[in-house]
Amino acid sequence: MLANVITDFTDQLKDFSGNWWFLLVIFAVALLDSILPIVPGETTVILGGVAAGAGDQSLLLVIIAGATGAFVGDNLAYAIGSNFEGLVNRWADRKPERRARLDGAAHQIRKRGGLLLITARFIPGGRTVLTVSSGVTQQPRRWFMFWIAIAVTIWASYAAILGFVFGKQFEDNHTLAFILAFVTALSITGIVELVRWQRDRRKTAAA
């Protein structure tokens, strides 16, 4: 069932990936992904990379579309946190786990700084909490924009190039190219999360 859905989707990709407006799709989905974690931003950029590898798109334009969309989206998330600080805090107070995640994110921002924004970009859901909490805690806007610009550039380049490599390798099979790129991206994210969890665990044990 899932295989059929993926196959149908990637087959449709061949029909519209060469159009100029496909870049707008990448931009829009990357933007929404920054605010609504359920939106497949990274997946769409990977698909763009696969299309570029097959010769249907420009890799550079795919990266620019993904990075720009993510940059705008992250800044919107910051603005939501900044302009609706009271509302966000009341929302967080409704459930202890929400409050814990928001307070934890604010603590980590002060502790680890901009590098955390880069790391969080590769964690679905985590990046939204972090960008919103940056606004809630009134982190300097220029500082935030500087690090987010670096984060989204790395993120979009990573996802697009990953798709491009497999798209180039399997030009005649978009489905296989996408599945391999997606699984690779998922595996790398899982490894990063595991390393981070083990490191935090060691620090907690040492403390």
C-alpha positions in Angstrom: 0.0 0.0 0.0 2.7 2.5 1.1 4.9 1.4 -1.8 2.1 2.1 -4.3 1.5 5.5 -2.8 5.2 6.4 -3.1 5.4 5.0 -6.6 2.4 7.0 -7.8 3.7 10.2 -6.1 7.2 9.9 -7.6 5.7 9.0 -11.0 3.7 12.2 -10.9 6.8 14.1 -10.0 8.2 13.3 -13.5 5.2 15.2 -15.0 5.6 18.5 -13.1 9.2 18.6 -11.7 10.5 20.3 -14.8 8.1 23.2 -14.5 9.3 26.5 -13.0 6.5 26.5 -10.4 7.9 23.4 -8.9 10.4 25.6 -7.2 7.5 27.6 -5.6 6.2 24.3 -4.3 9.5 23.6 -2.6 9.6 27.2 -1.2 6.0 27.0 0.2 6.4 23.5 1.7 9.7 24.4 3.3 8.1 27.6 4.7 5.1 25.7 6.2 7.3 23.0 7.6 8.9 25.6 9.9 5.6 26.3 11.5 3.7 23.0 11.1 6.2 20.1 11.6 3.8 17.6 10.0 4.4 19.3 6.6 7.2 17.3 4.7 9.7 20.1 4.0 12.8 18.0 3.9 11.0 15.3 1.8 10.1 18.0 -0.8 13.6 19.3 -1.0 14.9 15.8 -1.4 12.4 15.3 -4.3 13.7 18.5 -5.8 17.2 17.1 -5.6 16.1 13.9 -7.3 14.5 16.0 -10.1 17.7 17.9 -10.4 19.7 14.7 -10.6 17.4 13.5 -13.4 18.0 16.8 -15.3 14.6 18.2 -14.7 15.6 21.1 -12.4 18.6 23.2 -11.3 20.2 21.9 -8.1 21.2 25.4 -7.1 17.7 26.7 -7.6 16.3 23.8 -5.6 18.7 24.7 -2.7 17.8 28.4 -2.9 14.0 27.7 -2.9 14.3 25.3 0.1 16.6 27.5 2.1 14.6 30.7 1.4 11.3 29.1 2.3 12.8 27.7 5.5 14.4 31.0 6.4 11.0 32.8 6.0 9.2 30.1 7.9 11.7 30.1 10.8 11.4 33.9 11.0 7.6 33.6 11.1 7.9 31.1 13.9 10.1 33.6 15.7 7.6 36.4 15.1 4.8 34.1 16.5 6.8 33.6 19.6 7.7 37.2 20.0 4.3 38.7 19.2 2.2 36.1 21.0 4.4 35.5 24.0 1.5 35.5 26.5 -0.6 33.2 24.3 2.3 30.8 23.7 3.0 30.7 27.4 -0.7 30.0 28.2 -0.7 27.2 25.6 2.4 25.7 27.1 1.0 25.9 30.6 -1.9 23.7 29.6 0.3 20.6 29.6 3.4 20.0 31.7 5.3 18.4 28.8 4.7 21.5 26.7 6.0 23.8 29.4 9.0 21.5 29.9 9.9 21.5 26.2 9.6 25.3 25.9 11.6 26.0 29.1 14.2 23.4 28.1 14.5 24.9 24.6 15.0 28.4 26.1 17.7 27.0 28.5 19.5 25.3 25.7 19.5 28.5 23.6 21.2 30.4 26.3 23.6 27.6 26.9 24.5 26.4 23.4 23.7 29.5 21.3 23.6 29.5 17.5 25.0 26.0 17.0 21.8 24.7 18.5 19.7 26.4 15.8 21.8 24.6 13.2 21.4 21.2 14.9 17.7 21.7 15.6 17.0 22.3 11.9 17.5 18.6 11.3 15.1 17.6 14.0 11.4 17.7 12.9 9.3 19.4 15.5 12.3 20.4 17.5 13.2 23.2 15.2 9.7 24.7 15.5 9.8 24.6 19.3 13.3 26.2 19.2 12.4 29.0 16.8 9.2 29.9 18.6 10.9 29.8 22.0 13.6 32.1 20.6 10.9 34.7 20.0 9.2 34.0 23.3 12.4 34.5 25.2 13.2 37.6 23.1 16.5 36.5 21.6 18.2 39.2 19.6 16.6 39.3 16.1 19.8 39.9 14.2 21.6 37.1 16.0 18.7 34.8 15.3 18.6 35.7 11.6 22.3 35.2 11.2 22.3 31.7 12.6 19.1 30.7 10.9 20.5 31.7 7.5 23.4 29.4 8.1 21.2 26.6 9.4 18.7 26.6 6.5 21.5 26.8 3.9 23.2 23.7 5.4 19.8 21.9 5.7 18.6 22.7 2.1 22.0 21.8 0.6 22.2 18.5 2.5 18.7 17.4 1.5 18.9 18.6 -2.1 22.4 17.1 -2.7 21.3 13.9 -1.2 18.4 13.7 -3.6 20.6 14.8 -6.5 23.2 12.0 -5.9 20.6 9.3 -5.9 18.6 11.0 -8.7 21.8 11.0 -10.8 22.5 7.4 -10.0 19.0 6.2 -10.8 17.8 8.7 -13.5 15.3 6.2 -14.9 13.8 5.3 -11.5 12.6 8.2 -9.5 10.9 6.0 -7.0 14.1 4.1 -6.1 16.1 7.3 -6.0 13.6 9.0 -3.7 13.3 6.0 -1.3 17.1 5.6 -1.0 17.6 9.3 -0.4 14.8 9.5 2.1 16.0 6.4 4.0 19.5 7.8 4.1 18.3 11.1 5.4 16.2 9.4 8.0 19.1 7.2 9.1 21.4 10.2 9.4 18.9 12.0 11.5 18.4 9.0 13.7 22.2 8.7 14.2 22.5 12.4 15.1 19.6 12.0 17.6 21.2 8.9 19.2 24.6 10.6 19.5 22.9 13.7 21.1 20.9 11.5 23.5 24.0 9.5 24.6 26.0 12.7 25.1 23.2 14.3 27.2 22.9 11.1 29.2 26.6 11.0 30.0 26.5 14.7 31.0 23.5 13.9 33.3 25.3 11.0 34.8 28.5 13.0 35.4 26.5 15.8 37.1 
